[in-house]
Amino acid sequence: MSILEDLYYGKWYPSQRTKPKNPELELVHQKISASIKALKARLSEQDYELIEELSDLNDVLISILSASDYISGYKSRGFDDN
């Protein structure tokens, strides 16, 4: 079954993340992981928790923006449900 069919039948949700095969993405992911480890080693537990909270909020922001862009894409193609 294709991704579009899975989406149609409710077996896949656009908010779920897939892992694209992109070397640049993998490199950025590795750099982020290394930076997080370095921060954890340098910061107090309280300061590191603040960084984790900031990261979580950034994830929420990205999710909201992605959903908005997804909806806007359909609206711009005439699939507006309003």
PyMOL commands that set and color helices and strands:
alter all, ss='L'
color gray80, all
select helices_A, chain A and resi 3-8+23-42+45-76
alter helices_A, ss='H'
color red, helices_A
deselect
rebuild
show_as cartoon
